[in-house]
Amino acid sequence: MDTLPTRTRLIHAMADSLQRKGLHGVGLSEILEMTGAPKGSLYHHFPGGKTELAVAAIDDISAQINQHFSRLFSQQPDPLKALRKWLDGALQQLEQSRFERGCPLATIALESSPDDVEIRDALQRCFTSIRRVLSEHLHRFGYNQSQADNLAALFVSLYEGGLLQARVAGTTTPLRNAIDALFELTQHPSHGPQP
């Protein structure tokens, strides 16, 4: 991590902290300590302080998610199997972190207020991007555009809500049950891709 430019290290540290603690649970002194960066460099790269750094971290998270999907769908062209792999990976990460690391966006979204305009705009861009990418892959596989859009929205909602419940309960059972039910429904002949 030390070989990365200071700006990148600050963004990565903020993204990690946002996922574990949320926006209000992390202080700039903690970010500086994690990166070994002097305080002046933070304001040099992010004159808007914590909010600007958080927005950059959310945008970085969005780019990483999109890269992950590109790899996932190139390895597994069946989008339902790819999405199952994605959800299974999220469950593993949650369990391995002892239910500390849920979705990197959910904690921020839940604690943001209407006054956090830049934060909410960044979150909205990220969620929109995720749904769009999923929808494109589902559409390419054979779902009509409306089905692809709706399934993408459903997958994201299941992921977010299921991770939150699992994190609070300290067990992956809520999300595992939801995943099983969803895949049973989507694999039913009347719900599959239409010619």
MDTraj code that builds the backbone (N, CA, C; nanometers):
import mdtraj as md
import numpy as np

residues = "MET ASP THR LEU PRO THR ARG THR ARG LEU ILE HIS ALA MET ALA ASP SER LEU GLN ARG LYS GLY LEU HIS GLY VAL GLY LEU SER GLU ILE LEU GLU MET THR GLY ALA PRO LYS GLY SER LEU TYR HIS HIS PHE PRO GLY GLY LYS THR GLU LEU ALA VAL ALA ALA ILE ASP ASP ILE SER ALA GLN ILE ASN GLN HIS PHE SER ARG LEU PHE SER GLN GLN PRO ASP PRO LEU LYS ALA LEU ARG LYS TRP LEU ASP GLY ALA LEU GLN GLN LEU GLU GLN SER ARG PHE GLU ARG GLY CYS PRO LEU ALA THR ILE ALA LEU GLU SER SER PRO ASP ASP VAL GLU ILE ARG ASP ALA LEU GLN ARG CYS PHE THR SER ILE ARG ARG VAL LEU SER GLU HIS LEU HIS ARG PHE GLY TYR ASN GLN SER GLN ALA ASP ASN LEU ALA ALA LEU PHE VAL SER LEU TYR GLU GLY GLY LEU LEU GLN ALA ARG VAL ALA GLY THR THR THR PRO LEU ARG ASN ALA ILE ASP ALA LEU PHE GLU LEU THR GLN HIS PRO SER HIS GLY PRO GLN PRO".split()
xyz = np.array([
    [0.0830, -0.1191, 0.0000],
    [0.0000, 0.0000, 0.0000],
    [0.0876, 0.1258, 0.0000],
    [0.2065, 0.1192, 0.0640],
    [0.2940, 0.2353, 0.0732],
    [0.3454, 0.2817, -0.0625],
    [0.3486, 0.1937, -0.1621],
    [0.3979, 0.2322, -0.2941],
    [0.2932, 0.3088, -0.3739],
    [0.1692, 0.3075, -0.3278],
    [0.0628, 0.3799, -0.3975],
    [0.0761, 0.5294, -0.3705],
    [0.0305, 0.6120, -0.4653],
    [0.0310, 0.7562, -0.4406],
    [-0.0535, 0.7900, -0.3166],
    [-0.0189, 0.9003, -0.2516],
    [-0.0881, 0.9401, -0.1278],
    [-0.2383, 0.9521, -0.1489],
    [-0.2786, 1.0134, -0.2593],
    [-0.4220, 1.0310, -0.2852],
    [-0.4931, 0.8964, -0.2902],
    [-0.4347, 0.7995, -0.3581],
    [-0.4946, 0.6657, -0.3696],
    [-0.5007, 0.5979, -0.2336],
    [-0.3932, 0.6117, -0.1545],
    [-0.3921, 0.5511, -0.0206],
    [-0.5021, 0.6102, 0.0671],
    [-0.5216, 0.7406, 0.0570],
    [-0.6281, 0.8059, 0.1349],
    [-0.7659, 0.7536, 0.0936],
    [-0.7874, 0.7406, -0.0370],
    [-0.9162, 0.6912, -0.0878],
    [-0.9395, 0.5479, -0.0408],
    [-0.8394, 0.4619, -0.0525],
    [-0.8548, 0.3217, -0.0117],
    [-0.8806, 0.3094, 0.1383],
    [-0.8097, 0.3908, 0.2170],
    [-0.8305, 0.3874, 0.3623],
    [-0.9710, 0.4337, 0.3977],
    [-1.0182, 0.5368, 0.3298],
    [-1.1543, 0.5859, 0.3555],
    [-1.2572, 0.4816, 0.3136],
    [-1.2372, 0.4180, 0.1993],
    [-1.3315, 0.3153, 0.1536],
    [-1.3387, 0.2002, 0.2545],
    [-1.2240, 0.1575, 0.3042],
    [-1.2199, 0.0505, 0.4040],
    [-1.2932, 0.0927, 0.5316],
    [-1.2681, 0.2130, 0.5763],
    [-1.3308, 0.2625, 0.6993],
    [-1.4810, 0.2807, 0.6824],
    [-1.5223, 0.3286, 0.5654],
    [-1.6655, 0.3445, 0.5398],
    [-1.7376, 0.2106, 0.5471],
    [-1.6743, 0.1066, 0.4936],
    [-1.7366, -0.0252, 0.4939],
    [-1.7488, -0.0802, 0.6363],
    [-1.6480, -0.0560, 0.7178],
    [-1.6489, -0.1102, 0.8535],
    [-1.7253, -0.0243, 0.9532],
    [-1.7128, 0.1091, 0.9388],
    [-1.7630, 0.1976, 1.0435],
    [-1.8668, 0.2989, 0.9980],
    [-1.8801, 0.3183, 0.8681],
    [-1.9704, 0.4210, 0.8201],
    [-1.9053, 0.5582, 0.8215],
    [-1.9751, 0.6549, 0.7686],
    [-1.9216, 0.7901, 0.7534],
    [-1.8938, 0.8566, 0.8876],
    [-1.9859, 0.8416, 0.9807],
    [-1.9722, 0.9125, 1.1077],
    [-1.8880, 0.8351, 1.2086],
    [-1.8558, 0.7113, 1.1776],
    [-1.7762, 0.6305, 1.2697],
    [-1.6265, 0.6434, 1.2482],
    [-1.5864, 0.7145, 1.1454],
    [-1.4442, 0.7267, 1.1142],
    [-1.4022, 0.8734, 1.1188],
    [-1.2858, 0.8968, 1.1763],
    [-1.2313, 1.0324, 1.1829],
    [-1.1142, 1.0479, 1.0873],
    [-1.0868, 1.1701, 1.0498],
    [-0.9764, 1.1950, 0.9577],
    [-0.8420, 1.1576, 1.0192],
    [-0.8278, 1.1723, 1.1507],
    [-0.7014, 1.1345, 1.2149],
    [-0.6759, 0.9847, 1.1993],
    [-0.7825, 0.9062, 1.2032],
    [-0.7691, 0.7613, 1.1825],
    [-0.7239, 0.7313, 1.0396],
    [-0.7797, 0.8012, 0.9440],
    [-0.7423, 0.7831, 0.8031],
    [-0.5951, 0.8196, 0.7835],
    [-0.5542, 0.9305, 0.8434],
    [-0.4144, 0.9733, 0.8313],
    [-0.3201, 0.8714, 0.8951],
    [-0.3616, 0.8172, 1.0086],
    [-0.2787, 0.7163, 1.0754],
    [-0.2676, 0.5895, 0.9912],
    [-0.3782, 0.5482, 0.9304],
    [-0.3778, 0.4277, 0.8471],
    [-0.2846, 0.4427, 0.7263],
    [-0.2782, 0.5633, 0.6729],
    [-0.2014, 0.5847, 0.5502],
    [-0.0606, 0.6378, 0.5765],
    [-0.0379, 0.6895, 0.6957],
    [0.0913, 0.7510, 0.7249],
    [0.1092, 0.8836, 0.6535],
    [0.0001, 0.9429, 0.6092],
    [0.0062, 1.0693, 0.5347],
    [-0.0037, 1.1875, 0.6307],
    [0.0678, 1.2949, 0.6038],
    [0.0540, 1.4147, 0.6877],
    [-0.0797, 1.4840, 0.6625],
    [-0.1270, 1.5551, 0.7641],
    [-0.2580, 1.6208, 0.7552],
    [-0.2672, 1.7154, 0.6354],
    [-0.1586, 1.7858, 0.6080],
    [-0.1597, 1.8809, 0.4962],
    [-0.1854, 1.8139, 0.3627],
    [-0.1393, 1.6884, 0.3478],
    [-0.1592, 1.6203, 0.2197],
    [-0.3061, 1.5852, 0.1981],
    [-0.3772, 1.5579, 0.3073],
    [-0.5196, 1.5267, 0.2928],
    [-0.5926, 1.6471, 0.2347],
    [-0.5671, 1.7652, 0.2912],
    [-0.6366, 1.8843, 0.2428],
    [-0.5813, 1.9333, 0.1098],
    [-0.4578, 1.8932, 0.0785],
    [-0.4035, 1.9238, -0.0538],
    [-0.4817, 1.8472, -0.1605],
    [-0.5044, 1.7183, -0.1356],
    [-0.5760, 1.6343, -0.2325],
    [-0.7275, 1.6498, -0.2224],
    [-0.7770, 1.6804, -0.1027],
    [-0.9216, 1.6892, -0.0804],
    [-0.9530, 1.8164, -0.0006],
    [-0.9544, 1.9310, -0.0696],
    [-0.9792, 2.0579, 0.0003],
    [-1.1140, 2.0597, 0.0728],
    [-1.2082, 1.9788, 0.0242],
    [-1.3404, 1.9704, 0.0879],
    [-1.3426, 1.8812, 0.2090],
    [-1.2268, 1.8298, 0.2501],
    [-1.2170, 1.7501, 0.3724],
    [-1.2832, 1.6142, 0.3626],
    [-1.3451, 1.5755, 0.4712],
    [-1.4003, 1.4408, 0.4858],
    [-1.5063, 1.4094, 0.3800],
    [-1.5923, 1.5054, 0.3504],
    [-1.6980, 1.4813, 0.2516],
    [-1.6387, 1.4551, 0.1139],
    [-1.5439, 1.5364, 0.0740],
    [-1.4824, 1.5177, -0.0587],
    [-1.4086, 1.3842, -0.0658],
    [-1.3395, 1.3488, 0.0418],
    [-1.2697, 1.2204, 0.0465],
    [-1.3694, 1.1047, 0.0413],
    [-1.4804, 1.1163, 0.1130],
    [-1.5827, 1.0114, 0.1126],
    [-1.6431, 0.9937, -0.0266],
    [-1.6695, 1.1041, -0.0954],
    [-1.7234, 1.0975, -0.2319],
    [-1.6238, 1.0273, -0.3242],
    [-1.4953, 1.0606, -0.3114],
    [-1.3925, 0.9952, -0.3932],
    [-1.3870, 0.8456, -0.3615],
    [-1.4035, 0.8104, -0.2342],
    [-1.4023, 0.6694, -0.1951],
    [-1.5236, 0.5955, -0.2525],
    [-1.6395, 0.6578, -0.2496],
    [-1.7611, 0.5960, -0.3053],
    [-1.7442, 0.5760, -0.4558],
    [-1.6909, 0.6765, -0.5247],
    [-1.6673, 0.6635, -0.6691],
    [-1.5670, 0.5512, -0.6981],
    [-1.4668, 0.5380, -0.6124],
    [-1.3680, 0.4309, -0.6286],
    [-1.4317, 0.2945, -0.6055],
    [-1.5167, 0.2854, -0.5041],
    [-1.5895, 0.1605, -0.4764],
    [-1.6741, 0.1226, -0.5983],
    [-1.7408, 0.2211, -0.6564],
    [-1.8240, 0.1967, -0.7741],
    [-1.7410, 0.1397, -0.8892],
    [-1.6249, 0.1994, -0.9132],
    [-1.5367, 0.1517, -1.0210],
    [-1.4894, 0.0093, -0.9927],
    [-1.4572, -0.0202, -0.8675],
    [-1.4125, -0.1554, -0.8323],
    [-1.5240, -0.2582, -0.8493],
    [-1.6456, -0.2209, -0.8121],
    [-1.7599, -0.3120, -0.8289],
    [-1.7802, -0.3419, -0.9776],
    [-1.7735, -0.2380, -1.0610],
    [-1.7915, -0.2581, -1.2052],
    [-1.6816, -0.3467, -1.2638],
    [-1.5573, -0.3293, -1.2173],
    [-1.4477, -0.4154, -1.2624],
    [-1.4709, -0.5600, -1.2180],
    [-1.5198, -0.5750, -1.0956],
    [-1.5494, -0.7090, -1.0438],
    [-1.6560, -0.7772, -1.1298],
    [-1.7605, -0.7025, -1.1647],
    [-1.8656, -0.7592, -1.2497],
    [-1.8122, -0.7966, -1.3870],
    [-1.7264, -0.7139, -1.4433],
    [-1.6695, -0.7445, -1.5753],
    [-1.5943, -0.8771, -1.5707],
    [-1.5124, -0.8953, -1.4667],
    [-1.4392, -1.0222, -1.4516],
    [-1.5351, -1.1385, -1.4297],
    [-1.6313, -1.1171, -1.3423],
    [-1.7257, -1.2225, -1.3063],
    [-1.8042, -1.2703, -1.4283],
    [-1.8561, -1.1769, -1.5065],
    [-1.9373, -1.2136, -1.6226],
    [-1.8526, -1.2649, -1.7386],
    [-1.7253, -1.2287, -1.7432],
    [-1.6400, -1.2862, -1.8477],
    [-1.6063, -1.4314, -1.8145],
    [-1.5983, -1.4637, -1.6851],
    [-1.5707, -1.6015, -1.6426],
    [-1.6960, -1.6889, -1.6467],
    [-1.8120, -1.6263, -1.6227],
    [-1.9375, -1.7020, -1.6161],
    [-2.0440, -1.6268, -1.6955],
    [-2.0642, -1.6641, -1.8229],
    [-2.1581, -1.5886, -1.9069],
    [-2.3055, -1.5993, -1.8633],
    [-2.3430, -1.7066, -1.7927],
    [-2.4809, -1.7176, -1.7434],
    [-2.4957, -1.6193, -1.6278],
    [-2.5733, -1.5126, -1.6450],
    [-2.5788, -1.4089, -1.5428],
    [-2.6333, -1.4578, -1.4091],
    [-2.7234, -1.5548, -1.4109],
    [-2.7774, -1.6041, -1.2840],
    [-2.6698, -1.6775, -1.2048],
    [-2.5874, -1.7550, -1.2747],
    [-2.4763, -1.8232, -1.2063],
    [-2.3719, -1.7227, -1.1591],
    [-2.3469, -1.6209, -1.2406],
    [-2.2513, -1.5165, -1.2019],
    [-2.3013, -1.4411, -1.0786],
    [-2.4304, -1.4105, -1.0769],
    [-2.4869, -1.3382, -0.9634],
    [-2.4869, -1.4245, -0.8374],
    [-2.5094, -1.5531, -0.8550],
    [-2.5031, -1.6447, -0.7392],
    [-2.3619, -1.6446, -0.6808],
    [-2.2623, -1.6447, -0.7696],
    [-2.1234, -1.6416, -0.7251],
    [-2.0941, -1.5102, -0.6517],
    [-2.1459, -1.4002, -0.7046],
    [-2.1281, -1.2692, -0.6413],
    [-2.1875, -1.2697, -0.5002],
    [-2.3118, -1.3190, -0.4883],
    [-2.3776, -1.3206, -0.3579],
    [-2.3069, -1.4146, -0.2602],
    [-2.2619, -1.5292, -0.3098],
    [-2.1865, -1.6217, -0.2239],
    [-2.0579, -1.5567, -0.1742],
    [-1.9919, -1.4815, -0.2617],
    [-1.8697, -1.4105, -0.2226],
    [-1.8970, -1.3065, -0.1143],
    [-2.0105, -1.2366, -0.1266],
    [-2.0475, -1.1373, -0.0251],
    [-2.0704, -1.2038, 0.1102],
    [-2.1339, -1.3200, 0.1081],
    [-2.1569, -1.3940, 0.2319],
    [-2.0255, -1.4377, 0.2958],
    [-1.9340, -1.4860, 0.2136],
    [-1.8043, -1.5294, 0.2660],
    [-1.7293, -1.4123, 0.3288],
    [-1.7295, -1.2976, 0.2608],
    [-1.6603, -1.1803, 0.3145],
    [-1.7209, -1.1398, 0.4489],
    [-1.8525, -1.1438, 0.4572],
    [-1.9209, -1.1057, 0.5802],
    [-1.8840, -1.2006, 0.6941],
    [-1.8849, -1.3299, 0.6663],
    [-1.8503, -1.4287, 0.7689],
    [-1.7042, -1.4158, 0.8115],
    [-1.6152, -1.4006, 0.7139],
    [-1.4717, -1.3910, 0.7444],
    [-1.4379, -1.2662, 0.8248],
    [-1.5184, -1.1620, 0.8098],
    [-1.4932, -1.0378, 0.8842],
    [-1.5664, -1.0373, 1.0186],
    [-1.6262, -1.1514, 1.0533],
    [-1.7055, -1.1621, 1.1762],
    [-1.8179, -1.0588, 1.1784],
    [-1.8803, -1.0431, 1.0619],
    [-1.9981, -0.9587, 1.0420],
    [-1.9679, -0.8091, 1.0606],
    [-1.8422, -0.7721, 1.0338],
    [-1.8050, -0.6309, 1.0399],
    [-1.8141, -0.5654, 0.9028],
    [-1.7814, -0.6409, 0.7962],
    [-1.7719, -0.5832, 0.6627],
    [-1.8920, -0.6234, 0.5774],
    [-1.9926, -0.5372, 0.5775],
    [-2.1064, -0.5594, 0.4908],
    [-2.0846, -0.4875, 0.3589],
    [-2.1906, -0.4407, 0.3006],
    [-2.1799, -0.3640, 0.1766],
    [-2.1089, -0.2322, 0.2063],
    [-2.0125, -0.1932, 0.1233],
    [-1.9414, -0.0677, 0.1497],
    [-2.0295, 0.0559, 0.1328],
    [-2.1470, 0.0405, 0.0740],
    [-2.2340, 0.1558, 0.0500],
    [-2.3481, 0.1673, 0.1506],
    [-2.3939, 0.0534, 0.2016],
    [-2.5152, 0.0526, 0.2835],
    [-2.5030, 0.1360, 0.4100],
    [-2.3920, 0.1213, 0.4815],
    [-2.3757, 0.1940, 0.6075],
    [-2.3797, 0.3442, 0.5828],
    [-2.3127, 0.3885, 0.4778],
    [-2.3111, 0.5316, 0.4451],
    [-2.4518, 0.5777, 0.4076],
    [-2.5196, 0.4974, 0.3262],
    [-2.6538, 0.5350, 0.2805],
    [-2.7493, 0.5495, 0.3979],
    [-2.7431, 0.4562, 0.4929],
    [-2.8355, 0.4586, 0.6054],
    [-2.8131, 0.5773, 0.6981],
    [-2.6888, 0.6196, 0.7128],
    [-2.6628, 0.7287, 0.8064],
    [-2.6600, 0.8659, 0.7399],
    [-2.6725, 0.8711, 0.6070],
    [-2.6720, 1.0010, 0.5409],
    [-2.8057, 1.0716, 0.5640],
    [-2.7996, 1.2032, 0.5615],
    [-2.9200, 1.2835, 0.5784],
    [-2.9426, 1.3645, 0.4514],
    [-3.0593, 1.4275, 0.4382],
    [-3.0832, 1.5101, 0.3195],
    [-2.9793, 1.6206, 0.3006],
    [-2.9114, 1.6585, 0.4092],
    [-2.8086, 1.7623, 0.3985],
    [-2.6801, 1.7096, 0.3335],
    [-2.6627, 1.5791, 0.3301],
    [-2.5426, 1.5189, 0.2718],
    [-2.5592, 1.5028, 0.1208],
    [-2.5767, 1.6139, 0.0533],
    [-2.6113, 1.6137, -0.0893],
    [-2.5044, 1.5443, -0.1732],
    [-2.3766, 1.5802, -0.1527],
    [-2.2692, 1.5214, -0.2337],
    [-2.2570, 1.3711, -0.2091],
    [-2.2714, 1.3318, -0.0826],
    [-2.2628, 1.1898, -0.0477],
    [-2.3760, 1.1125, -0.1137],
    [-2.4967, 1.1639, -0.1013],
    [-2.6125, 1.0942, -0.1602],
    [-2.6046, 1.0902, -0.3124],
    [-2.5544, 1.1974, -0.3731],
    [-2.5373, 1.1964, -0.5192],
    [-2.4383, 1.0870, -0.5608],
    [-2.3288, 1.0748, -0.4867],
    [-2.2284, 0.9720, -0.5179],
    [-2.2863, 0.8317, -0.4997],
    [-2.3623, 0.8117, -0.3929],
    [-2.4262, 0.6810, -0.3696],
    [-2.5256, 0.6489, -0.4805],
    [-2.6033, 0.7484, -0.5192],
    [-2.7015, 0.7274, -0.6263],
    [-2.6322, 0.6897, -0.7569],
    [-2.5229, 0.7580, -0.7890],
    [-2.4467, 0.7233, -0.9098],
    [-2.3995, 0.5781, -0.9031],
    [-2.3512, 0.5380, -0.7877],
    [-2.2980, 0.4030, -0.7719],
    [-2.4080, 0.2985, -0.7861],
    [-2.5185, 0.3162, -0.7144],
    [-2.6280, 0.2193, -0.7238],
    [-2.6843, 0.2128, -0.8665],
    [-2.6958, 0.3277, -0.9314],
    [-2.7454, 0.3316, -1.0696],
    [-2.6505, 0.2556, -1.1616],
    [-2.5218, 0.2753, -1.1417],
    [-2.4213, 0.2066, -1.2236],
    [-2.4285, 0.0553, -1.2048],
    [-2.4418, 0.0107, -1.0805],
    [-2.4508, -0.1334, -1.0525],
    [-2.5732, -0.1930, -1.1222],
    [-2.6886, -0.1278, -1.1065],
    [-2.8111, -0.1797, -1.1700],
    [-2.7968, -0.1824, -1.3216],
    [-2.7361, -0.0778, -1.3785],
    [-2.7191, -0.0712, -1.5244],
    [-2.6312, -0.1858, -1.5750],
    [-2.5179, -0.2086, -1.5077],
    [-2.4267, -0.3153, -1.5497],
    [-2.4954, -0.4518, -1.5404],
    [-2.5640, -0.4765, -1.4299],
    [-2.6352, -0.6044, -1.4152],
    [-2.7416, -0.6201, -1.5228],
    [-2.8161, -0.5135, -1.5462],
    [-2.9217, -0.5188, -1.6469],
    [-2.8654, -0.5484, -1.7858],
    [-2.7513, -0.4863, -1.8191],
    [-2.6895, -0.5113, -1.9506],
    [-2.6543, -0.6585, -1.9677],
    [-2.5985, -0.7198, -1.8647],
    [-2.5611, -0.8612, -1.8739],
    [-2.6845, -0.9514, -1.8820],
    [-2.7870, -0.9188, -1.8058],
    [-2.9105, -0.9976, -1.8105],
    [-2.9773, -0.9840, -1.9473],
    [-2.9760, -0.8624, -2.0021],
    [-3.0364, -0.8391, -2.1337],
    [-2.9603, -0.9150, -2.2431],
    [-2.8276, -0.9114, -2.2360],
    [-2.7468, -0.9851, -2.3340],
    [-2.7748, -1.1348, -2.3286],
    [-2.8078, -1.1842, -2.2109],
    [-2.8337, -1.3276, -2.1941],
    [-2.9692, -1.3675, -2.2505],
    [-3.0586, -1.2721, -2.2698],
    [-3.1865, -1.3061, -2.3304],
    [-3.3092, -1.2512, -2.2614],
    [-3.2927, -1.1888, -2.1458],
    [-3.4087, -1.1261, -2.0812],
    [-3.4444, -1.0005, -2.1597],
    [-3.5755, -0.9711, -2.1717],
    [-3.6105, -0.8454, -2.2374],
    [-3.5690, -0.7302, -2.1455],
    [-3.5665, -0.6075, -2.2002],
    [-3.5100, -0.4949, -2.1247],
    [-3.5819, -0.4710, -1.9929],
    [-3.7134, -0.4800, -1.9950],
    [-3.7897, -0.4572, -1.8725],
    [-3.7574, -0.5633, -1.7669],
    [-3.7535, -0.6908, -1.8100],
    [-3.7180, -0.7985, -1.7169],
    [-3.5773, -0.7781, -1.6620],
    [-3.4845, -0.7423, -1.7490],
    [-3.3454, -0.7225, -1.7068],
    [-3.3343, -0.6082, -1.6056],
    [-3.4028, -0.4976, -1.6322],
    [-3.4000, -0.3835, -1.5394],
    [-3.4590, -0.4220, -1.4040],
    [-3.5737, -0.4918, -1.4089],
    [-3.6407, -0.5300, -1.2843],
    [-3.5593, -0.6317, -1.2044],
    [-3.5006, -0.7298, -1.2731],
    [-3.4178, -0.8294, -1.2037],
    [-3.2934, -0.7650, -1.1433],
    [-3.2333, -0.6724, -1.2152],
    [-3.1151, -0.6030, -1.1627],
    [-3.1514, -0.5270, -1.0351],
    [-3.2635, -0.4569, -1.0366],
    [-3.3083, -0.3844, -0.9177],
    [-3.3370, -0.4809, -0.8031],
    [-3.3971, -0.5959, -0.8353],
    [-3.4287, -0.6956, -0.7327],
    [-3.3018, -0.7543, -0.6711],
    [-3.2019, -0.7851, -0.7530],
    [-3.0764, -0.8404, -0.7022],
    [-3.0068, -0.7416, -0.6091],
    [-3.0023, -0.6147, -0.6495],
    [-2.9368, -0.5143, -0.5659],
    [-3.0124, -0.4971, -0.4343],
    [-3.1444, -0.4951, -0.4408],
    [-3.2248, -0.4807, -0.3186],
    [-3.2069, -0.6002, -0.2258],
    [-3.2040, -0.7189, -0.2836],
    [-3.1832, -0.8396, -0.2033],
    [-3.0458, -0.8359, -0.1370],
    [-2.9458, -0.7985, -0.2129],
    [-2.8088, -0.7920, -0.1631],
    [-2.7991, -0.6935, -0.0466],
    [-2.8508, -0.5731, -0.0672],
    [-2.8409, -0.4701, 0.0365],
    [-2.9194, -0.5088, 0.1611],
    [-3.0452, -0.5435, 0.1431],
    [-3.1290, -0.5778, 0.2578],
    [-3.0831, -0.7040, 0.3287],
    [-3.0423, -0.8033, 0.2521],
    [-2.9965, -0.9288, 0.3104],
    [-2.8679, -0.9128, 0.3891],
    [-2.7744, -0.8333, 0.3358],
    [-2.6486, -0.8099, 0.4083],
    [-2.6726, -0.7342, 0.5382],
    [-2.7618, -0.6377, 0.5348],
    [-2.7917, -0.5625, 0.6570],
    [-2.8500, -0.6543, 0.7640],
    [-2.9456, -0.7375, 0.7240],
    [-3.0068, -0.8290, 0.8211],
    [-2.9046, -0.9292, 0.8748],
    [-2.8219, -0.9816, 0.7854],
    [-2.7213, -1.0797, 0.8268],
    [-2.6196, -1.0164, 0.9210],
    [-2.5798, -0.8952, 0.8894],
    [-2.4801, -0.8266, 0.9729],
    [-2.5341, -0.8036, 1.1133],
    [-2.6583, -0.7600, 1.1233],
    [-2.7195, -0.7339, 1.2534],
    [-2.7424, -0.8645, 1.3304],
    [-2.7867, -0.9686, 1.2593],
    [-2.8174, -1.0968, 1.3250],
    [-2.6916, -1.1755, 1.3600],
    [-2.5809, -1.1438, 1.2936],
    [-2.4586, -1.2204, 1.3168],
    [-2.4650, -1.3590, 1.2558],
    [-2.5487, -1.3727, 1.1546],
    [-2.5610, -1.4993, 1.0826],
    [-2.5991, -1.4703, 0.9380],
    [-2.5527, -1.5539, 0.8473],
    [-2.5840, -1.5324, 0.7058],
    [-2.7177, -1.5959, 0.6656],
    [-2.7861, -1.6579, 0.7594],
    [-2.9113, -1.7282, 0.7275],
    [-3.0132, -1.6402, 0.6557],
    [-3.0404, -1.5155, 0.7013],
    [-3.1412, -1.4354, 0.6292],
    [-3.1083, -1.4168, 0.4812],
    [-2.9808, -1.3882, 0.4522],
    [-2.9433, -1.3669, 0.3122],
    [-2.9412, -1.4981, 0.2356],
    [-2.8939, -1.6054, 0.2971],
    [-2.8943, -1.7359, 0.2292],
    [-3.0359, -1.7781, 0.1922],
    [-3.1306, -1.7599, 0.2829],
    [-3.2705, -1.7954, 0.2549],
    [-3.3264, -1.7111, 0.1408],
    [-3.2957, -1.5812, 0.1426],
    [-3.3448, -1.4923, 0.0365],
    [-3.2831, -1.5290, -0.0983],
    [-3.1545, -1.5623, -0.0987],
    [-3.0869, -1.6020, -0.2224],
    [-3.1499, -1.7288, -0.2789],
    [-3.1707, -1.8274, -0.1933],
    [-3.2313, -1.9537, -0.2389],
    [-3.3695, -1.9297, -0.2990],
    [-3.4496, -1.8481, -0.2312],
    [-3.5846, -1.8199, -0.2811],
    [-3.5796, -1.7465, -0.4145],
    [-3.4909, -1.6489, -0.4244],
    [-3.4804, -1.5713, -0.5477],
    [-3.4378, -1.6585, -0.6654],
    [-3.3389, -1.7444, -0.6438],
    [-3.2925, -1.8267, -0.7546],
    [-3.3933, -1.9347, -0.7915],
    [-3.4702, -1.9780, -0.6950],
    [-3.5779, -2.0723, -0.7273],
    [-3.6805, -2.0048, -0.8170],
    [-3.7124, -1.8794, -0.7870],
    [-3.8087, -1.8046, -0.8691],
    [-3.7534, -1.7725, -1.0072],
    [-3.6273, -1.7282, -1.0157],
    [-3.5723, -1.6860, -1.1442],
    [-3.5428, -1.8030, -1.2349],
    [-3.5268, -1.9221, -1.1790],
    [-3.4988, -2.0388, -1.2625],
    [-3.6257, -2.1119, -1.3052],
    [-3.7391, -2.0676, -1.2510],
    [-3.8676, -2.1250, -1.2935],
    [-3.8897, -2.0899, -1.4401],
    [-3.9368, -2.1842, -1.5213],
    [-3.9501, -2.1588, -1.6652],
    [-4.0245, -2.0295, -1.7019],
    [-4.1258, -1.9924, -1.6254],
    [-4.2023, -1.8742, -1.6612],
    [-4.1281, -1.7445, -1.6292],
    [-4.0147, -1.7558, -1.5560],
    [-3.9390, -1.6367, -1.5203],
    [-3.8066, -1.6268, -1.5936],
    [-3.7768, -1.7204, -1.6791],
    [-3.6474, -1.7219, -1.7473],
    [-3.6434, -1.6289, -1.8653],
    [-3.5344, -1.6262, -1.9367],
    [-3.5221, -1.5397, -2.0543],
    [-3.6270, -1.5726, -2.1584],
    [-3.6779, -1.4705, -2.2208],
    [-3.7777, -1.4888, -2.3253],
    [-3.7094, -1.4823, -2.4620],
    [-3.7499, -1.5689, -2.5550],
    [-3.6875, -1.5676, -2.6887],
    [-3.7177, -1.4393, -2.7637],
])
top = md.Topology()
chain = top.add_chain()
for i, resn in enumerate(residues, 1):
    res = top.add_residue(resn, chain, resSeq=i)
    for name in ("N", "CA", "C"):
        top.add_atom(name, md.element.get_by_symbol(name[0]), res)
traj = md.Trajectory(xyz[None], top)
